[in-house]
Amino acid sequence: MQSLQEFIINERRGKLINDQWINDEKPVMTKDGKQVMITKVDLSEVPNLIHGKVKLQNNKVVEYIWNDKGVCVKATDQFGNPKRPEENDTLVRAI
C-alpha cells in the first residue's frame, strides 16, 4: 500500500505543464520518461517557446523545442538530425 506522500507524487507525475511550473523551475520530463533540462524560455515568440536538452537512452543529449503548452515543435534524433515530433515528446511534470 502506498503512503499518502507517494500517492500525491504519483498523482502529479505525468500531468501537463503550465507556465507557473516552468517559472518555478520545477522538474520536467518527456511523456515517455526521458530526462529534460530547460535551457531557455523564449518570450519573444507567440506562443512562447521552451528550449531544452533531452537525455536519450544512450546518454546522448539533444536539443528539443516545445510550445508553452508542452507540445513538442522541434525534435532531434540521436545523430543530431531533425525528426518528426511525437506524442511521447510532450513535456510533463516529473514529480
C-alpha positions as YAML, in Angstrom:
chain: A
units: angstrom
residues:
- id: 1
  name: MET
  ca: [0.00, 0.00, 0.00]
- id: 2
  name: GLN
  ca: [1.28, 3.48, -0.89]
- id: 3
  name: SER
  ca: [1.78, 6.19, 1.68]
- id: 4
  name: LEU
  ca: [-0.07, 9.46, 1.21]
- id: 5
  name: GLN
  ca: [3.14, 11.22, 0.07]
- id: 6
  name: GLU
  ca: [3.83, 8.56, -2.60]
- id: 7
  name: PHE
  ca: [0.23, 8.76, -3.77]
- id: 8
  name: ILE
  ca: [0.37, 12.55, -4.18]
- id: 9
  name: ILE
  ca: [3.67, 12.36, -6.11]
- id: 10
  name: ASN
  ca: [2.35, 9.65, -8.43]
- id: 11
  name: GLU
  ca: [-0.86, 11.61, -8.95]
- id: 12
  name: ARG
  ca: [1.02, 14.74, -10.12]
- id: 13
  name: ARG
  ca: [3.72, 12.98, -12.12]
- id: 14
  name: GLY
  ca: [2.92, 12.94, -15.81]
- id: 15
  name: LYS
  ca: [0.44, 15.82, -15.79]
- id: 16
  name: LEU
  ca: [0.85, 18.52, -18.42]
- id: 17
  name: ILE
  ca: [2.97, 21.50, -17.50]
- id: 18
  name: ASN
  ca: [1.84, 25.11, -17.23]
- id: 19
  name: ASP
  ca: [3.66, 28.47, -17.20]
- id: 20
  name: GLN
  ca: [3.85, 28.53, -13.39]
- id: 21
  name: TRP
  ca: [5.52, 25.11, -13.33]
- id: 22
  name: ILE
  ca: [8.20, 26.34, -15.75]
- id: 23
  name: ASN
  ca: [8.65, 29.70, -13.99]
- id: 24
  name: ASP
  ca: [9.18, 27.92, -10.66]
- id: 25
  name: GLU
  ca: [11.89, 25.81, -12.36]
- id: 26
  name: LYS
  ca: [10.30, 22.56, -11.24]
- id: 27
  name: PRO
  ca: [11.48, 19.30, -12.84]
- id: 28
  name: VAL
  ca: [10.05, 18.18, -16.18]
- id: 29
  name: MET
  ca: [10.41, 15.13, -18.39]
- id: 30
  name: THR
  ca: [9.04, 13.88, -21.69]
- id: 31
  name: LYS
  ca: [5.86, 11.84, -21.66]
- id: 32
  name: ASP
  ca: [7.85, 8.65, -22.20]
- id: 33
  name: GLY
  ca: [10.14, 9.42, -19.22]
- id: 34
  name: LYS
  ca: [13.27, 10.95, -20.79]
- id: 35
  name: GLN
  ca: [15.10, 13.49, -18.63]
- id: 36
  name: VAL
  ca: [14.75, 17.14, -19.72]
- id: 37
  name: MET
  ca: [16.72, 20.22, -18.75]
- id: 38
  name: ILE
  ca: [15.12, 23.53, -19.74]
- id: 39
  name: THR
  ca: [17.76, 25.94, -21.04]
- id: 40
  name: LYS
  ca: [15.69, 28.93, -22.15]
- id: 41
  name: VAL
  ca: [12.12, 30.20, -22.37]
- id: 42
  name: ASP
  ca: [11.71, 32.46, -25.41]
- id: 43
  name: LEU
  ca: [9.04, 35.04, -24.56]
- id: 44
  name: SER
  ca: [9.52, 36.95, -27.84]
- id: 45
  name: GLU
  ca: [7.63, 34.26, -29.78]
- id: 46
  name: VAL
  ca: [3.87, 33.73, -29.66]
- id: 47
  name: PRO
  ca: [3.18, 31.11, -28.42]
- id: 48
  name: ASN
  ca: [6.21, 31.16, -26.13]
- id: 49
  name: LEU
  ca: [8.87, 28.58, -26.96]
- id: 50
  name: ILE
  ca: [10.63, 26.42, -24.40]
- id: 51
  name: HIS
  ca: [14.14, 25.33, -25.40]
- id: 52
  name: GLY
  ca: [15.70, 22.36, -23.68]
- id: 53
  name: LYS
  ca: [18.01, 19.39, -23.78]
- id: 54
  name: VAL
  ca: [16.76, 15.81, -23.66]
- id: 55
  name: LYS
  ca: [18.87, 12.90, -22.48]
- id: 56
  name: LEU
  ca: [18.31, 9.84, -24.69]
- id: 57
  name: GLN
  ca: [18.79, 6.18, -23.66]
- id: 58
  name: ASN
  ca: [22.36, 6.07, -24.99]
- id: 59
  name: ASN
  ca: [23.32, 9.05, -22.72]
- id: 60
  name: LYS
  ca: [23.37, 11.36, -25.73]
- id: 61
  name: VAL
  ca: [21.96, 14.88, -25.13]
- id: 62
  name: VAL
  ca: [19.97, 16.51, -27.95]
- id: 63
  name: GLU
  ca: [18.08, 19.79, -28.45]
- id: 64
  name: TYR
  ca: [14.29, 19.99, -28.38]
- id: 65
  name: ILE
  ca: [11.80, 22.89, -28.59]
- id: 66
  name: TRP
  ca: [8.28, 22.91, -27.13]
- id: 67
  name: ASN
  ca: [5.46, 25.46, -27.21]
- id: 68
  name: ASP
  ca: [4.11, 26.90, -23.94]
- id: 69
  name: LYS
  ca: [1.56, 24.05, -23.63]
- id: 70
  name: GLY
  ca: [4.40, 21.50, -23.61]
- id: 71
  name: VAL
  ca: [3.77, 20.13, -27.12]
- id: 72
  name: CYS
  ca: [7.00, 19.41, -29.00]
- id: 73
  name: VAL
  ca: [7.52, 21.53, -32.12]
- id: 74
  name: LYS
  ca: [11.12, 20.52, -32.92]
- id: 75
  name: ALA
  ca: [12.84, 17.26, -32.07]
- id: 76
  name: THR
  ca: [16.23, 15.75, -32.86]
- id: 77
  name: ASP
  ca: [17.31, 12.13, -33.09]
- id: 78
  name: GLN
  ca: [20.46, 10.62, -31.57]
- id: 79
  name: PHE
  ca: [22.54, 11.64, -34.59]
- id: 80
  name: GLY
  ca: [21.50, 15.30, -34.48]
- id: 81
  name: ASN
  ca: [19.11, 15.02, -37.42]
- id: 82
  name: PRO
  ca: [15.63, 16.54, -37.21]
- id: 83
  name: LYS
  ca: [12.80, 14.12, -36.60]
- id: 84
  name: ARG
  ca: [9.03, 14.42, -36.53]
- id: 85
  name: PRO
  ca: [7.80, 15.24, -33.01]
- id: 86
  name: GLU
  ca: [5.69, 12.51, -31.44]
- id: 87
  name: GLU
  ca: [3.11, 12.41, -28.67]
- id: 88
  name: ASN
  ca: [5.77, 10.94, -26.35]
- id: 89
  name: ASP
  ca: [7.92, 14.09, -26.80]
- id: 90
  name: THR
  ca: [5.37, 16.21, -24.88]
- id: 91
  name: LEU
  ca: [6.63, 17.90, -21.69]
- id: 92
  name: VAL
  ca: [5.06, 16.69, -18.45]
- id: 93
  name: ARG
  ca: [5.74, 17.14, -14.73]
- id: 94
  name: ALA
  ca: [8.49, 14.94, -13.34]
- id: 95
  name: ILE
  ca: [7.20, 14.97, -9.74]
...
